[in-house]
């Protein structure tokens, strides 16, 4: 049987899709294909953070229904949890499975259960591996639908994570990307019953033998504590010097109305403390354009604060009204024309920041994770700068010298 997998949204979703892929492969139930038209099984793992994410998934679901009507279609993820009726209307034959039952999909489609928790031994088509350590968020930002879709905070047991990561290292995976809905809220315990929080988890993971590094996915600024910074600075490169710290807005008024739990002064203080101890750390951020009630003055304040923070790059996105959120009920939603213009301004600023970020790397020697393929070799630097390589040095790590940049693209030669 051939299986087609498509994942929308966050790295947690990507990990969960990979775990399902391996479950099916372990049973010799299915081999992966990249062409849904030849697949016997199509599994779509959806996101519902924005309306655009909803529509992207629904378009693919309709397309599969039209072009491959005999395939078994399984739709899971956050859209499946939030609005199964929309999926059923798009594909009446689809098996719709919410997040809480996602791990049961192999059994639901007739695949015998594999003993033990879901885990991965690699990441199909990639050199790096995403590893989910935590799930759920209860923070209640006024614009966000996720706390109603994944409300239960949970953390994977330390021994289970340690075993999975040791297996990935043994299989020559050079970079482990830790991911979670609220990564910094990880809280578990070891076999002796001792409490392990997020920093405690990192302290233990960097002690695992082997040639690998850990990268962190999105982390909230309130989790950048002095204890975290001290470990980050002393990890000897085991924790990659790049962070993604969502800002959302650089206006205190907007942050308050978003129900974010910090102000710009706190963000500035923590980021300055981080850079004092880890000056080489690249810092990226999420920024929203067009939150309801955002005035031109509020937006200009955001732009000024973003420039002051000197991020390495941005993930700018437009406000998307999500049913059931506090922001959706507001009566001061902005015209789409204004939202689009502000989004374009943020994209221009992102480009400016990324050009500067790439340019500062020229002449440096970096240790990259080799990605891509022999015909198009690429590498990912410690600080998350992606570089095109002059030759394919093989999988794993490689030493490279960055010799030039063209706009936001960097080019490097493999050191012999």
Order of alpha helices (4+ residues) and beta strands (2+ residues): beta-alpha-beta-beta-alpha-beta-alpha-alpha-beta-alpha-beta-alpha-beta-alpha-beta-beta-beta-alpha-beta-alpha-beta-alpha-alpha-beta-alpha-beta-alpha-beta-beta-beta-beta-beta
